[in-house]
Amino acid sequence: NNQGIILRSYKILILIMCVPMLTLLGCAAERAIRDAREDIAIGRFEDGVSRIDRAAVDYPNDPQVKAARLLMREESTARLFAQANSARSAKNSDAAEEALQRILRIDIANERARDMLLDVDRERRIDAIIAEATKCIKDDELYRARDLINRALADSPHHAELLRLQRDIALRLQRTSTTSIS
């Protein structure tokens, strides 16, 4: 009977010691979530996601950490996609590329970001071709401009600016040929 009392006393003592430790662990997980949220709120997405990823490793059974991790990753990539789209609309391919690279640092397997990076690269090439073709047109190098535009149209057949330049060059060449015949 004495042993039963001693055993119960040890169990109570262990519970008394464990409750504050469990409370501290819960506070540490909440602090990690709060710190990660703060990072993400100020645009430090990679830091916030890294912080919540570490918390997920440190507290693998904490449902709040698991849920926060999913939400923070999703929020970070959504905000970065919005930045990339805004930059693309403003014809700022460097800023778009940077936002997309940041997404890949958060989620290396993100296919949408990879596809958009390819689109940004294509847009850069087309912009360079348009600039060069426009210079050729000004320098009256119409055949060279036409060749540049036709090569670019093979990659982007519906690009409005390329199609406009193609029509403009065709009209100029037509005028040149009718003028030289007269």
PENOR-V719958 format. One record per backbone hydrogen bond with DSSP energy under -0.5 kcal/mol. CO is the residue of the C=O (numbers start at 1). NH is the residue of the N-H. E is the energy in kcal/mol with one decimal. If there is no record, write none. Layout:
co:CO nh:NH e:E
co:CO nh:NH e:E
This chain:
co:1 nh:5 e:-1.7
co:2 nh:6 e:-2.2
co:3 nh:7 e:-2.8
co:4 nh:8 e:-2.5
co:5 nh:9 e:-2.2
co:6 nh:10 e:-2.3
co:7 nh:11 e:-2.2
co:8 nh:12 e:-2.4
co:9 nh:13 e:-2.5
co:10 nh:14 e:-2.8
co:11 nh:15 e:-2.5
co:12 nh:16 e:-2.7
co:13 nh:17 e:-1.9
co:14 nh:18 e:-2.4
co:15 nh:19 e:-2.3
co:16 nh:20 e:-0.7
co:17 nh:21 e:-0.9
co:18 nh:22 e:-2.9
co:19 nh:23 e:-2.3
co:20 nh:24 e:-2.5
co:21 nh:25 e:-2.3
co:22 nh:26 e:-2.3
co:23 nh:27 e:-2.3
co:24 nh:28 e:-2.5
co:25 nh:29 e:-2.2
co:26 nh:30 e:-2.3
co:27 nh:31 e:-2.5
co:28 nh:32 e:-2.2
co:29 nh:33 e:-2.2
co:30 nh:34 e:-2.7
co:31 nh:35 e:-2.8
co:32 nh:36 e:-2.3
co:33 nh:37 e:-2.6
co:34 nh:38 e:-2.2
co:35 nh:39 e:-2.2
co:36 nh:40 e:-2.3
co:37 nh:41 e:-2.6
co:38 nh:42 e:-1.4
co:39 nh:44 e:-2.7
co:40 nh:43 e:-1.6
co:43 nh:45 e:-1.4
co:44 nh:48 e:-2.4
co:45 nh:49 e:-2.9
co:46 nh:50 e:-2.4
co:47 nh:51 e:-2.5
co:48 nh:52 e:-2.3
co:49 nh:53 e:-2.4
co:50 nh:54 e:-2.2
co:51 nh:55 e:-2.0
co:52 nh:56 e:-1.9
co:53 nh:57 e:-1.5
co:54 nh:58 e:-2.7
co:55 nh:59 e:-2.8
co:57 nh:60 e:-0.6
co:59 nh:62 e:-1.7
co:61 nh:63 e:-0.7
co:62 nh:66 e:-2.1
co:63 nh:67 e:-2.5
co:64 nh:68 e:-2.7
co:65 nh:69 e:-2.5
co:66 nh:70 e:-1.9
co:67 nh:71 e:-2.4
co:68 nh:72 e:-2.9
co:69 nh:73 e:-2.2
co:70 nh:74 e:-2.2
co:71 nh:75 e:-2.9
co:72 nh:76 e:-2.5
co:73 nh:77 e:-2.3
co:74 nh:78 e:-2.4
co:75 nh:79 e:-2.6
co:76 nh:80 e:-2.2
co:77 nh:81 e:-2.6
co:78 nh:82 e:-2.1
co:79 nh:83 e:-2.0
co:80 nh:84 e:-2.6
co:81 nh:85 e:-2.8
co:82 nh:86 e:-2.3
co:83 nh:87 e:-2.5
co:84 nh:88 e:-2.5
co:85 nh:89 e:-2.4
co:86 nh:90 e:-1.7
co:87 nh:92 e:-3.4
co:88 nh:91 e:-1.7
co:91 nh:93 e:-0.8
co:92 nh:96 e:-2.0
co:93 nh:97 e:-2.7
co:94 nh:98 e:-2.3
co:95 nh:99 e:-2.3
co:96 nh:100 e:-2.3
co:97 nh:101 e:-2.6
co:98 nh:102 e:-2.1
co:99 nh:103 e:-1.7
co:100 nh:104 e:-1.9
co:101 nh:105 e:-1.6
co:102 nh:106 e:-1.3
co:103 nh:107 e:-3.3
co:107 nh:110 e:-2.0
co:109 nh:111 e:-1.0
co:110 nh:114 e:-1.8
co:111 nh:115 e:-2.9
co:112 nh:116 e:-2.4
co:113 nh:117 e:-2.2
co:114 nh:118 e:-1.8
co:115 nh:119 e:-2.1
co:116 nh:120 e:-2.7
co:117 nh:121 e:-2.3
co:118 nh:122 e:-2.4
co:119 nh:123 e:-2.7
co:120 nh:124 e:-2.3
co:121 nh:125 e:-2.2
co:122 nh:126 e:-2.6
co:123 nh:127 e:-2.8
co:124 nh:128 e:-2.3
co:125 nh:129 e:-2.3
co:126 nh:130 e:-2.9
co:127 nh:131 e:-2.3
co:128 nh:132 e:-2.4
co:129 nh:133 e:-3.2
co:130 nh:134 e:-2.7
co:131 nh:135 e:-1.9
co:132 nh:136 e:-2.3
co:133 nh:137 e:-2.5
co:134 nh:138 e:-2.2
co:135 nh:139 e:-2.1
co:136 nh:141 e:-3.6
co:137 nh:140 e:-1.5
co:140 nh:142 e:-0.8
co:141 nh:145 e:-2.2
co:142 nh:146 e:-2.7
co:143 nh:147 e:-2.3
co:144 nh:148 e:-2.3
co:145 nh:149 e:-2.5
co:146 nh:150 e:-2.7
co:147 nh:151 e:-2.1
co:148 nh:152 e:-2.0
co:149 nh:153 e:-2.5
co:150 nh:154 e:-1.2
co:151 nh:155 e:-0.7
co:152 nh:155 e:-0.8
co:152 nh:156 e:-2.2
co:156 nh:159 e:-1.5
co:159 nh:163 e:-2.4
co:160 nh:164 e:-2.4
co:161 nh:165 e:-2.4
co:162 nh:166 e:-2.4
co:163 nh:167 e:-2.2
co:164 nh:168 e:-2.4
co:165 nh:169 e:-2.8
co:166 nh:170 e:-2.4
co:167 nh:171 e:-2.5
co:168 nh:172 e:-2.2
co:169 nh:173 e:-3.0
co:170 nh:174 e:-2.4
co:171 nh:175 e:-2.6
co:172 nh:176 e:-2.6
co:173 nh:177 e:-2.6
co:174 nh:178 e:-2.2
co:175 nh:179 e:-2.1
co:176 nh:180 e:-2.2
co:177 nh:181 e:-1.3
co:178 nh:182 e:-1.3
